[in-house]
Amino acid sequence: MHLLRRLLAAACLLAAGTAALAQGYPARPIKFIVPFPPGGGTDNLTRLVATKLNETLQWTIAVENKPGAGGNLALDTTAKAPADGYTLVMAQTDNVVLNPLLYSKLTYDPAKDLVPVGLVASGPAVLVVRADSPYKTLGDVVAAAKARPGQLTFASPGTGTVAHLISELWQKSSGMKLTHVPYRGVAQALPDLIGGQVDMYMGSIPTLQGHIKGGKVRALAVTTPKRSPVLPGVPTYTESGIAGVELASVWGVMAPAGTPADVVQKLNTEINKVLQLPDTREKILASGADILGGSPKEMGDLYASDRARLAPVVRDSGTKLD
């Protein structure tokens, strides 16, 4: 009986300590890591969420860009950080879902070393060419690629990203061969695309929409089942006669595994609140992304189901990054 009482008392103290931790959280600045360089869709979305949390709660959230290895560097850094709620990362399908399928060895396991905090948004991809490109439709690209196998260059934000996987699906579906040129993000790729060093680039609509509307690049197709509301004049791959190319990146906040559950729940609650603010919704929807939100469990379940769904696609593509 004495042992049982001591165990119950210890459990109560632990629960009280955890609740107190969450109640006093955050007591210092939070680091919010972006796995890609500044200026892209992931960076913009991260900074929007951080700014709104700072404004509404008077928190101090410092955004830090840590690009490299398709997002692995940022997620590895987060996974190895103290599990106290003061290090977060804006994860996405590329690094949480695809990287475990593309690398036989990772320095972290997103399913074990990171904990879901909350879904933020999803963004389909769009294929663009420079404004004066001779390619005006997907059919033009396919015809040119078949006439000159391997000579047309397809740029992406990195090997193993959703954009790269889309190119593999597209090539297989169309019976053509492109040369893949990986970059570390749109900021590095766009000058080469505009300058003619690469023929086309695939990225998320939130990342490329401003460049499209600014006339720097021309959009050829989107990867949505239906046309995007922000790019209504751009056909889908399916409309263009290319089947099976419907993928989107899903962004969500993650923290190191072991982060106290009450802290995770507090973060989740506040992130869901700022996603419902009218100006936040307006900015996300205007970027071409869809607002998500939801519980940590829903986020974990979504990434797990996507990993199972895309595993055969990665396997069939033959892409490996070791």
N, C-alpha and C positions, 0 to 999 in steps of 0.2 A: 504493500500500500504506500509505504514511504517513497519507494522508487517511482511508482505511478504518479504520485503527487509532484515529485521533483520534475518528472518528464512533462507533466501538464503545465507546471509553472514555467519551465523553460520555453515551452511552445508559446505560452501567452506572452512572455517577454519578447520572444522573437517576432511575434505578430505585431506587438506594440511598437517594437523598434522599427519594423518595416513601415508601418503606418506613419510613424513619426518622420522617417526618412522621406516618404512621399510628400508629407504635409509641408516639410521645409524645403522641398525641391522646387526649382534649382536655387542653390545658395551661391553659385558662381557661374561664370560664362560656360555655355555649351558649345562644343565644336561640332559643326555640321559639315561632313566631308562630301565633296562632289567627285565622282570617279572620272570626270572628263574635264577638259580645259574650259576656261571662261567663254561665254558667248553662245553656247549651245543650248538646246532645249532642256537638258538635265540641269545645267547651271542656272538657267532662268527660273525654272520651276523651284529649285532648291532655295534660291534667293527670295522668291516670292513668299514661300511658306515661312522662311526664317524672318523676313521683314514683318509679316503679319503677326507672328508670335511675339516678336519684340514690341510691336505697336500695341497690341491688345492686352498683353500681360506684363509689359515692362521687363521681359526677360532679356538677357544678352546672349545672342546666338551668333557666333562667328563662322562664316562660311569659308571653307578651305578647299581649294581645288587640288586634287592629287591624281592626275591622269597617269595611265600606263597599264600595259598588259591587259587591255580590254576590260578595265575596271578592277582587275585582281588586286592591284596595289592598294587601292582605297579600301576594298572589302577586307583584305588581309590586315591592314592597319587597324580597322575598326574591330575586327575579331580579336586582336591581341591587346586592345585597349582595356583599361579597368572597366569592369561591369558595374558602373555607378550612375549611368544615365547622362554622363557628360561628354560622350562621344557618340554621334549618330552618323549615318551614311544614307544618301539617297540612292538606294539600290534600284536595279531595273532588270528586265527580262534578260538582257545581254549577259550580265555578270552573275545573277543568281540562278537563272534557269539554264542558260546555254553553256556557260563556262564549265560547270561540272560534267557536261556531256562531251566537251571538246578537249579537256585536259585529263589525261589519265592520272596525273598527280597535281593536286593543288595544295598550297600551304594552309588552306582553310577549307572547311566544309560549311557552306552557307546554311545547310539544314541543321547542323549541330553547333556551329560556333557563332551563329548570329540568331537573334530573335526578332520576329516581325513586330513592328510597332503600329504601322497603319498604312493602308493604300492611299495614294494621292491622286494619280491620274493615269490614263493610257493614251498613247499617241500612235496612230498608224504612220506608215512611211510613205514617201513620195519620191519618185525618180525625176531628177532634173538634169538638163543639159545647159550649156551656155546659151545666152540669148540669141546669138547668131549661128547656132549649130544647124547643120543641114538635116538633122534628125528631128522631125516634127511629131512623130508617132512611135509607138512601140514597134509597129510593123516596119518602119524605116530602120530601126536599130537591128531588128532580127534579120532583115534582108542584107544589111551591110555586114553583119557578123557572120552570116553564112557564106557571103562572098569572100570575106577575108578572115578566116578563123583565127582567133587569138589576137587579132590586131587592134580591136576596139578595147578601150580600157574602161573598167567599171570601178569607181572609187567608193569607199565606204568609211564609216567612222572607226573601223578596225576589223581585223580578222576574227571571225567567230561571233560578230554582232548580228542582231536581227537583220540589219541591212545586208550584210554579207550572205546570211542564210537565204534571204529572198533572192539574191542574185543566183545562188546555186539552184534554187527551185525553178527560177525562170529559165536558166540555161538548159536544165534537164527537160523542162516542159516544151521548150521551143527547138531543141536539137541544135543548139549553137554553142560557140565557145568564146567567152570573153576573158580578158586578162584582169584579174583582181588587183587593185592598188589600195592597200589599207592606209588610212591616216589615223591621227589621234583625235580627230574631231573636225567639225565643219570649218572652224577658224583656220585650220591648216590646209584643208582641201579646197576651199572656195577659190583662193587666188589661182591655184593650178587649173581648176575647172574653167574659170573665166579666161585664163591665159591660154587655154587650149592644150595644156600638158596632159589632161585626162579628158575622156569623152563624155562621161556621165557620172553622176553621184547619187547615191541613195541615202536618205536620212529621214528623220521624223518630220512630220508636218509642222509641229511647234518650232523646230530648229530652222526650217527652210521657208516658212511662209512669208516672212518679211523680205527675204531675198527674191522670192517669186513675185510678190506684189510690187517690189521696187524695180523690177525689170532686169535684175542682174542675171537671172537664170529663167529657163522655161520649163514648166512642169509637163511631164508626159503621161504619168499615171500614178494613181494612189492604190494602196494595198487594202483599202476598206471594202467590205461587201457592197456598200453603196457609196455614192459620191460624197466627199467631205463637204459639210455645210460652208466651210470657209474657202473651199476651192471648188465651187460648183461647176466650173467649166472644164475641170480635169477629169477624164474618164478613169474608171477602175481598170485593173488588169483584166478582170473577167470581161468587161465590155470590150476590151481591146483584143479579145480572143485568146488570152493566156489564163488557163485554169489553175487553181490550187495555190495561188500566191496571195494569201490573205493572212497577214501577220501584223501585230502591233507590239510596241514596247509598253510594259506596265511599270510605272514608278511607284516605289513605296519606301518608307523610312524603316531602317533597321538599326539595332543596337547590339552590343556584345552579348553573347549568351550569358545568363546569370544575372543580367540586370534585374533588379527587384521588380516583381510583378506590379506592385502599386505604382512604381515610377513609369513603367511601360503603359499602364492604363491611364495615368495622368497625361502622358504625352499623347496617347491615342485620342483621348477626349478633347484635348486642346487643338490637335491637328484637325479633327473632324469639325470642330467649331469654326476654325478659320477657313476651311474649305467651303463652308456655307455662307460666308460673308458675301454680300452682293458684288463688291468690287473684286474679290478674289475669284468668284465664279466667272465674272465677266472677262477677266484677264485670261483665265485658263481656257475657257471656251473660245475666246477670240484667237487664241494661239493655235487652235485646231485640235486640242486635246480634249478628252472626255474626263469629267470629274468622277472619282471613285469614292474613296472613304470606306469606312467599315471597321470591323474589329480586327485585332491581331490574328485571331484564328482564321478569319476569312482571307486574310493576306497570305498566311502560311499555306492554306488549302489551295488557293489560286496558283501560287508558284509551284506547288507540288504537282497539281494536275497539268500545268503547262509543261513541266519537266517530263512527265510521262507521255504527253501528247507529242512533244517535239523530239523525243529521243529517236524514234525511227527516221524522222526527217534528217537529223544530223548524221545518223548512221548511213543513210542512203546517199548523203552528199559526199561522204568520204573525207570530210574535213576533220583534221586533227591539229592541235596546236602545241604538242609537246616538242 
